[in-house]
Amino acid sequence: MILRASSLRKRYGGEAGCEAVSQGDLTVEEGEFISIVGRSGSGKSTLLAMIGGLMKPSEGQVFLEGKDIWALPEKALADLRCRRMGFVFQFFSLLPSLRAVDNVALPALLGRSMAPEDAYERAQNLLARVGLEERMFAYPGEMSGGEQRRVVIARALINAPRLLLADEPTSDLDEDTECDIVALLEQLRREASFGMIVVTHNLDLAKRADRMFQMKQGRLYATALPEVAIRPAQPRRFDPPRAAVPVNNARHVDGARAIGKLGATLWAAAGRAFVVAGLVFTLVLLGNYSLARYQRYQAALRRERLAALEELATSTLKSEIDSVTRMGDGHYEVTIYLENTGGDKPIYVMTPSVQGFIQVGSDWQEAPLTPVAESVASVLKVTGKQLYRFVLDARVDKFTELLPHYMHVRLTNNMLISPESAPKDELFQRNDSYFIYLKPDNVDDATITKDVRFAGQPPLWIWMPPH
């Protein structure tokens, strides 16, 4: 068994907040293909992030090859993500300044899982394997969407992972390219025997899996349940008719009328009382039923609003570092973008707070980060792609060199997100972390090139996936 996820839960905002995943139990065997389908906001991507070690669960455990990944130290967890897992995200996340072969080799170079010569040899072999032998030296901007997706798949396999996690790997491709990518993933899985979990809206893709699951209101269900045999209905049996009993209408004349009148009056009064009581009881039951139904409706409506808000905050709003520019004297201008991919409807980000940190030893030392004028608004209205700039003061005497001569920098972006400019009660709290390697001012390119092989000039900054 490659993976075992047990009793996973993820809750945002404490006990009174939103529960994105309320139950997640899953196992993956060697070479097994698992697909997960579900509506937007049902918790699929959150579940995948917890399994992949990108988001810590509120409760539950994830075992990869017998190791409880969330019990590992941060560095060990980062090494495990790098060397034992592969990720294919919905967005390409390719570095535009590096060629395809450089993008594929980069995780092996940064993770030091193999020598640089071996990393580039394996990167070229993987690109040839995915049909890009003639395009491996092209830049992402020169490639089609299908070609970029193939580069992402090759990059995910550079360290020979035991488990591949794919979040909507074909969502932005045309039908023909989508079929090619699906066939490629299946063929690579069979050859390398890695486990694969794919989150998708595409039922045709999901049905190709060995096992298919559905995510519904934060709970994971297996859809391949055994069919229950329905027994045929038995014919009804009736007892033979009994002989009718004749009614005796004979009465004694003396007192018969009085008794009859008393009985008629008593039963009429009892009947009226019974009708009134029944009516009152029915009204009470109807009131209780209506109230319970209304409460259930309101609860369901709130769940739908929270699910829609989670989808808006986690999937529709995209955020990442756009660029870094050297300003001199240890200062850098960092541009972060927020992109609304949902069309014309705006997204409002309340009180965004961005902080900068530089790794010193095993700790993170806060570095001053000053927003430029347009980045200090209390409410940001995001329509399309918008840029926000900050000045980072990276002047530190000593820093940890995970990549020789480069600073390891983390930027955190804390946001409250709403579909309204003045929300009444529902807000989604999103915490993003961006990781980069940043070249200091006092190190020249020749010194870096001696210790790190780059295809060209050492870049000023290198984007890193969340870790």
C-alpha positions as CSV (number, residue, x, y, z in Angstrom):
1,M,0.0,0.0,0.0
2,I,1.4,3.4,-1.0
3,L,-1.1,5.7,0.8
4,R,-3.6,5.5,3.6
5,A,-5.5,8.6,4.7
6,S,-7.7,8.2,7.8
7,S,-10.5,10.4,9.2
8,L,-9.3,13.6,7.5
9,R,-11.1,16.8,8.5
10,K,-10.4,20.4,7.6
11,R,-12.2,23.3,9.4
12,Y,-11.6,27.0,8.8
13,G,-12.3,29.6,11.4
14,G,-12.6,27.4,14.5
15,E,-15.7,25.5,15.7
16,A,-18.0,28.3,14.4
17,G,-16.4,28.4,11.0
18,C,-16.7,26.4,7.8
19,E,-15.9,22.7,7.6
20,A,-14.5,22.1,4.1
21,V,-13.8,18.4,4.6
22,S,-15.7,16.5,7.3
23,Q,-14.7,12.9,6.5
24,G,-11.9,11.6,4.2
25,D,-10.8,8.0,4.3
26,L,-8.8,6.7,1.3
27,T,-6.2,4.0,0.4
28,V,-4.1,3.8,-2.7
29,E,-2.3,0.6,-3.8
30,E,0.8,0.4,-5.9
31,G,0.0,1.4,-9.5
32,E,-3.6,2.1,-8.7
33,F,-5.6,4.9,-10.3
34,I,-8.1,6.7,-8.1
35,S,-10.5,9.4,-9.3
36,I,-12.5,11.9,-7.2
37,V,-15.4,13.8,-8.6
38,G,-17.8,16.3,-7.1
39,R,-19.4,19.7,-7.4
40,S,-17.3,22.9,-7.1
41,G,-16.8,23.7,-3.4
42,S,-17.4,20.1,-2.2
43,G,-13.9,19.9,-0.7
44,K,-12.0,17.9,-3.5
45,S,-9.0,20.2,-3.8
46,T,-8.8,20.7,0.0
47,L,-8.7,16.9,0.5
48,L,-6.0,16.6,-2.2
49,A,-3.9,19.3,-0.5
50,M,-4.0,17.5,2.9
51,I,-3.0,14.2,1.2
52,G,-0.2,16.0,-0.6
53,G,1.2,17.6,2.5
54,L,0.4,21.1,1.4
55,M,-2.4,21.8,3.9
56,K,-2.4,20.5,7.5
57,P,-5.6,18.7,8.4
58,S,-7.6,19.8,11.5
59,E,-7.9,16.1,12.3
60,G,-6.8,12.8,10.9
61,Q,-3.6,11.2,9.6
62,V,-1.9,10.6,6.2
63,F,0.5,7.7,5.8
64,L,2.8,7.6,2.8
65,E,4.6,4.2,2.5
66,G,4.0,3.8,6.3
67,K,5.2,7.2,7.3
68,D,2.8,9.7,9.1
69,I,3.6,12.7,7.0
70,W,2.1,15.3,9.3
71,A,4.2,13.9,12.2
72,L,7.4,14.7,10.3
73,P,9.5,17.9,10.9
74,E,9.0,20.6,8.3
75,K,12.3,19.9,6.4
76,A,11.6,16.1,6.3
77,L,8.0,16.8,5.0
78,A,9.4,19.1,2.3
79,D,11.9,16.4,1.3
80,L,9.2,13.8,1.2
81,R,7.0,16.1,-1.0
82,C,9.9,16.7,-3.3
83,R,11.1,13.1,-3.7
84,R,8.1,10.8,-3.1
85,M,5.2,12.9,-4.6
86,G,4.5,14.5,-7.9
87,F,2.0,17.3,-8.4
88,V,0.1,18.4,-11.5
89,F,-1.8,21.5,-10.6
90,Q,-4.7,23.1,-12.5
91,F,-2.5,26.0,-13.5
92,F,0.8,25.3,-15.3
93,S,3.1,27.3,-12.9
94,L,6.0,27.1,-15.3
95,L,8.8,29.6,-14.9
96,P,8.6,31.8,-18.1
97,S,12.3,32.7,-18.0
98,L,13.5,29.0,-18.2
99,R,13.3,26.5,-21.0
100,A,11.1,23.4,-20.8
101,V,14.1,21.2,-19.9
102,D,15.2,23.6,-17.2
103,N,11.6,23.7,-15.7
104,V,11.6,19.9,-15.6
105,A,15.0,19.5,-14.1
106,L,14.5,22.3,-11.5
107,P,12.9,20.1,-8.7
108,A,15.8,17.6,-8.9
109,L,18.3,20.4,-8.8
110,L,16.7,22.2,-5.9
111,G,16.0,19.0,-4.0
112,R,19.5,17.7,-4.7
113,S,18.0,14.3,-5.4
114,M,20.6,13.6,-8.1
115,A,23.6,15.2,-9.8
116,P,23.0,18.1,-12.2
117,E,24.1,16.0,-15.2
118,D,21.7,13.2,-14.2
119,A,18.9,15.6,-13.6
120,Y,19.2,17.1,-17.1
121,E,19.6,13.7,-18.7
122,R,16.4,12.5,-17.0
123,A,14.6,15.7,-17.9
124,Q,15.4,15.2,-21.6
125,N,14.4,11.6,-21.4
126,L,11.0,12.5,-19.8
127,L,10.3,15.2,-22.3
128,A,11.1,12.8,-25.1
129,R,8.8,10.3,-23.4
130,V,5.9,12.8,-23.4
131,G,6.4,13.7,-27.1
132,L,8.4,16.9,-26.7
133,E,11.8,15.8,-28.0
134,E,11.8,18.6,-30.5
135,R,10.5,21.2,-28.1
136,M,12.5,20.7,-24.9
137,F,14.6,23.9,-25.5
138,A,11.5,26.1,-26.1
139,Y,10.2,28.6,-23.5
140,P,6.7,28.2,-22.0
141,G,5.5,31.3,-23.9
142,E,6.4,29.6,-27.2
143,M,4.4,26.4,-26.4
144,S,0.7,25.6,-26.7
145,G,-1.5,24.7,-23.7
146,G,-1.2,21.0,-24.4
147,E,2.6,21.2,-24.7
148,Q,2.9,23.1,-21.4
149,R,0.7,20.5,-19.7
150,R,3.1,17.8,-20.9
151,V,6.0,19.7,-19.5
152,V,4.2,19.9,-16.1
153,I,3.7,16.1,-16.2
154,A,7.3,15.5,-17.0
155,R,8.3,17.9,-14.1
156,A,6.0,16.0,-11.7
157,L,7.8,12.7,-12.6
158,I,11.5,14.0,-12.5
159,N,12.1,12.5,-9.0
160,A,10.4,9.2,-9.8
161,P,7.5,9.8,-7.2
162,R,5.6,6.9,-5.7
163,L,2.3,9.0,-5.8
164,L,1.1,11.4,-8.4
165,L,-1.6,13.9,-7.4
166,A,-3.4,15.8,-10.2
167,D,-6.0,18.5,-9.6
168,E,-8.1,19.1,-12.8
169,P,-5.2,18.2,-15.1
170,T,-7.3,18.6,-18.3
171,S,-9.7,21.4,-17.4
172,D,-8.3,24.0,-19.7
173,L,-7.6,21.8,-22.8
174,D,-9.6,21.1,-25.9
175,E,-11.2,17.7,-26.3
176,D,-8.5,16.1,-28.5
177,T,-5.6,17.4,-26.3
178,E,-7.5,16.2,-23.3
179,C,-7.7,12.7,-24.6
180,D,-4.0,12.7,-25.4
181,I,-3.1,13.9,-21.9
182,V,-5.3,11.2,-20.2
183,A,-3.8,8.4,-22.4
184,L,-0.3,9.7,-21.6
185,L,-1.0,9.7,-17.8
186,E,-2.4,6.2,-17.9
187,Q,0.5,4.8,-20.0
188,L,3.2,6.4,-17.7
189,R,1.4,5.1,-14.6
190,R,1.4,1.5,-16.0
191,E,5.1,1.7,-16.9
192,A,6.3,3.3,-13.6
193,S,3.7,1.7,-11.3
194,F,3.1,4.8,-9.3
195,G,-0.2,5.5,-7.6
196,M,-2.3,8.3,-9.0
197,I,-5.1,10.4,-7.5
198,V,-7.0,12.6,-10.0
199,V,-9.5,15.3,-9.0
200,T,-11.7,16.1,-12.0
201,H,-15.1,17.3,-13.2
202,N,-14.8,15.1,-16.3
203,L,-16.8,11.9,-15.8
204,D,-15.2,10.2,-18.8
205,L,-11.8,10.7,-17.3
206,A,-13.0,9.6,-13.8
207,K,-14.5,6.4,-15.2
208,R,-11.1,5.3,-16.4
209,A,-9.9,4.9,-12.8
210,D,-9.6,1.6,-11.0
211,R,-11.8,3.1,-8.3
212,M,-14.0,6.2,-8.4
213,F,-15.1,8.4,-5.4
214,Q,-17.5,11.2,-5.1
215,M,-17.0,14.3,-2.8
216,K,-20.3,15.6,-1.5
217,Q,-20.6,18.3,1.2
218,G,-17.2,17.6,2.5
219,R,-17.6,13.8,2.7
220,L,-15.9,11.2,0.5
221,Y,-18.0,8.3,-0.8
222,A,-17.0,5.3,-3.0
223,T,-19.3,5.3,-6.0
224,A,-18.6,1.8,-7.1
225,L,-21.0,0.2,-4.6
226,P,-22.3,-3.4,-5.1
227,E,-25.8,-3.5,-6.6
228,V,-28.4,-4.8,-4.2
229,A,-30.7,-7.5,-5.6
230,I,-34.3,-6.4,-5.3
231,R,-36.7,-9.3,-4.5
232,P,-39.8,-9.4,-6.7
233,A,-43.0,-8.3,-5.0
234,Q,-45.1,-11.1,-3.6
235,P,-48.8,-11.3,-4.6
236,R,-51.2,-10.2,-1.8
237,R,-53.3,-12.9,-0.2
238,F,-56.9,-12.2,0.9
239,D,-58.9,-14.3,3.4
240,P,-62.2,-15.8,2.1
241,P,-65.2,-13.4,2.8
242,R,-67.1,-14.0,6.0
243,A,-70.9,-14.4,6.1
244,A,-72.7,-11.1,6.9
245,V,-74.1,-10.8,10.4
246,P,-77.7,-9.5,10.3
247,V,-78.4,-6.3,12.3
248,N,-81.1,-6.6,15.0
249,N,-83.3,-3.5,14.7
250,A,-85.8,-4.6,17.3
251,R,-86.1,-2.3,20.3
252,H,-88.1,-2.0,23.4
253,V,-90.5,0.9,23.0
254,D,-90.2,2.0,26.7
255,G,-87.1,4.2,27.0
256,A,-85.7,3.4,23.6
257,R,-86.0,6.9,22.2
258,A,-84.4,8.5,25.3
259,I,-81.4,6.2,25.2
260,G,-81.1,6.7,21.5
261,K,-81.2,10.5,21.9
262,L,-78.6,10.5,24.7
263,G,-76.3,8.3,22.7
264,A,-76.7,10.5,19.6
265,T,-75.9,13.6,21.6
266,L,-72.9,12.1,23.4
267,W,-71.3,10.8,20.2
268,A,-72.0,14.0,18.3
269,A,-70.3,16.0,21.1
270,A,-67.4,13.6,21.3
271,G,-67.1,13.7,17.5
272,R,-66.9,17.5,17.5
273,A,-64.3,17.5,20.3
274,F,-62.3,14.8,18.5
275,V,-62.4,16.8,15.3
276,V,-61.3,20.0,17.1
277,A,-58.5,18.2,18.9
278,G,-57.4,16.5,15.7
279,L,-57.4,19.8,14.0
280,V,-55.3,21.4,16.7
281,F,-52.9,18.5,16.8
282,T,-52.6,18.6,13.0
283,L,-51.9,22.3,13.1
284,V,-49.2,21.8,15.8
285,L,-47.6,19.0,13.8
286,L,-47.8,21.1,10.6
287,G,-46.2,24.1,12.4
288,N,-43.4,21.9,13.8
289,Y,-42.9,20.3,10.4
290,S,-42.9,23.7,8.7
291,L,-40.4,25.1,11.2
292,A,-38.1,22.1,10.9
293,R,-38.3,22.2,7.2
294,Y,-37.6,26.0,7.2
295,Q,-34.6,25.4,9.5
296,R,-33.3,22.7,7.3
297,Y,-33.7,24.9,4.3
298,Q,-31.9,27.8,6.0
299,A,-29.1,25.4,7.0
300,A,-28.8,24.0,3.5
301,L,-28.9,27.5,2.1
302,R,-26.0,28.5,4.4
303,R,-24.0,25.4,3.4
304,E,-24.5,26.3,-0.2
305,R,-23.4,29.9,0.4
306,L,-20.3,28.7,2.3
307,A,-19.5,26.2,-0.4
308,A,-19.9,28.9,-3.1
309,L,-17.7,31.3,-1.0
310,E,-15.0,28.6,-0.6
311,E,-15.1,28.0,-4.3
312,L,-14.8,31.7,-4.9
313,A,-11.9,32.1,-2.5
314,T,-9.9,29.0,-3.3
315,S,-10.5,28.3,-7.0
316,T,-11.8,31.5,-8.7
317,L,-9.3,33.8,-7.0
318,K,-5.7,33.0,-8.1
319,S,-2.7,34.6,-6.4
320,E,1.0,34.3,-6.9
321,I,4.2,36.4,-7.2
322,D,4.4,38.1,-10.6
323,S,7.9,39.5,-10.6
324,V,10.8,40.6,-8.5
325,T,13.0,43.6,-9.4
326,R,16.4,44.5,-7.8
327,M,16.4,48.1,-6.4
328,G,19.9,48.0,-4.9
329,D,21.3,48.2,-1.4
330,G,19.5,45.0,-0.5
331,H,16.0,46.2,-1.5
332,Y,13.7,44.5,-4.0
333,E,10.4,45.4,-5.5
334,V,8.0,42.4,-5.3
335,T,4.9,42.4,-7.4
336,I,2.0,40.1,-6.3
337,Y,-0.9,39.5,-8.5
338,L,-4.5,38.7,-7.7
339,E,-6.5,37.3,-10.6
340,N,-10.3,36.8,-10.7
341,T,-10.8,33.9,-13.2
342,G,-14.6,33.9,-12.8
343,G,-15.6,36.5,-15.3
344,D,-17.1,39.9,-14.8
345,K,-18.3,39.5,-11.2
346,P,-15.9,41.2,-8.8
347,I,-14.2,39.6,-5.8
348,Y,-13.6,41.8,-2.7
349,V,-10.5,41.2,-0.6
350,M,-10.8,42.7,2.9
351,T,-7.8,44.0,4.9
352,P,-5.0,42.1,3.0
353,S,-1.9,41.8,5.1
354,V,1.4,40.7,3.5
355,Q,4.6,39.9,5.5
356,G,8.1,38.9,4.4
357,F,10.4,36.4,6.1
358,I,14.0,35.2,5.4
359,Q,15.2,31.8,6.7
360,V,18.0,32.2,9.2
361,G,19.1,28.8,10.5
362,S,16.0,26.8,11.1
363,D,13.9,29.9,11.9
364,W,12.2,32.6,9.8
365,Q,13.4,36.2,10.5
366,E,10.8,38.8,9.5
367,A,12.0,41.2,6.8
368,P,10.4,44.7,6.5
369,L,7.9,44.8,3.6
370,T,6.5,48.2,2.7
371,P,3.4,48.4,0.4
372,V,3.3,50.8,-2.5
373,A,0.4,53.2,-2.5
374,E,-2.2,51.1,-4.3
375,S,-1.5,48.1,-2.1
376,V,-2.7,49.7,1.2
377,A,-6.5,49.9,0.5
378,S,-8.7,48.4,3.2
379,V,-10.8,46.7,0.5
380,L,-9.4,45.6,-2.8
381,K,-11.9,45.1,-5.7
382,V,-10.5,42.4,-8.0
383,T,-11.7,42.2,-11.5
384,G,-9.4,40.4,-14.0
385,K,-5.7,40.4,-13.1
386,Q,-4.5,43.2,-10.8
387,L,-0.9,43.8,-9.5
388,Y,0.1,45.0,-6.0
389,R,3.7,46.1,-5.3
390,F,5.8,45.9,-2.2
391,V,9.3,46.8,-1.3
392,L,11.3,44.1,0.5
393,D,14.2,45.0,2.7
394,A,16.4,41.9,2.5
395,R,19.4,43.2,4.3
396,V,20.5,40.4,6.7
397,D,24.0,39.5,7.9
398,K,23.6,35.8,7.5
399,F,21.0,33.5,5.9
400,T,20.3,29.8,5.3
401,E,21.5,28.7,1.8
402,L,19.2,25.8,0.8
403,L,20.3,26.6,-2.7
404,P,23.9,27.8,-2.7
405,H,24.3,31.6,-2.5
406,Y,20.5,32.2,-2.6
407,M,18.3,33.5,0.2
408,H,15.2,31.4,1.0
409,V,12.3,33.9,1.2
410,R,8.7,33.4,2.3
411,L,5.9,35.9,1.8
412,T,2.6,35.3,3.6
413,N,-0.6,36.9,2.4
414,N,-3.6,36.9,4.8
415,M,-6.9,37.9,3.2
416,L,-10.6,38.0,4.0
417,I,-12.6,37.3,0.9
418,S,-16.2,38.1,0.0
419,P,-18.4,38.5,-3.1
420,E,-19.7,41.8,-1.6
421,S,-18.0,45.0,-0.9
422,A,-19.8,45.3,2.5
423,P,-20.4,41.7,3.6
424,K,-23.0,41.1,6.4
425,D,-21.7,38.0,8.1
426,E,-19.9,35.6,5.8
427,L,-16.2,35.9,5.0
428,F,-13.6,33.4,4.0
429,Q,-10.2,33.6,5.5
430,R,-7.4,32.6,3.1
431,N,-3.8,32.4,4.0
432,D,-1.3,32.1,1.1
433,S,2.4,31.5,1.4
434,Y,4.8,32.2,-1.5
435,F,8.3,30.8,-1.5
436,I,11.2,32.0,-3.7
437,Y,15.0,31.8,-3.8
438,L,16.4,35.3,-4.1
439,K,19.8,36.3,-5.3
440,P,21.6,38.7,-2.9
441,D,23.2,41.9,-4.1
442,N,26.7,41.0,-2.9
443,V,27.2,37.7,-4.8
444,D,28.2,37.8,-8.5
445,D,27.0,35.4,-11.2
446,A,30.4,33.7,-11.6
447,T,30.5,32.7,-8.0
448,I,27.0,31.2,-8.2
449,T,27.7,29.3,-11.5
450,K,30.6,27.5,-9.8
451,D,28.2,25.8,-7.4
452,V,24.9,25.7,-9.3
453,R,24.4,24.8,-12.9
454,F,21.9,27.0,-14.8
455,A,21.2,26.9,-18.5
456,G,22.1,30.6,-18.7
457,Q,22.7,33.5,-16.4
458,P,21.6,32.7,-12.8
459,P,18.1,34.2,-12.3
460,L,17.4,36.9,-9.8
461,W,14.7,34.8,-8.2
462,I,13.3,31.3,-8.5
463,W,9.7,30.5,-7.8
464,M,9.1,27.5,-5.5
465,P,5.8,25.5,-5.1
466,P,4.2,25.7,-1.6
467,H,6.2,23.6,0.9
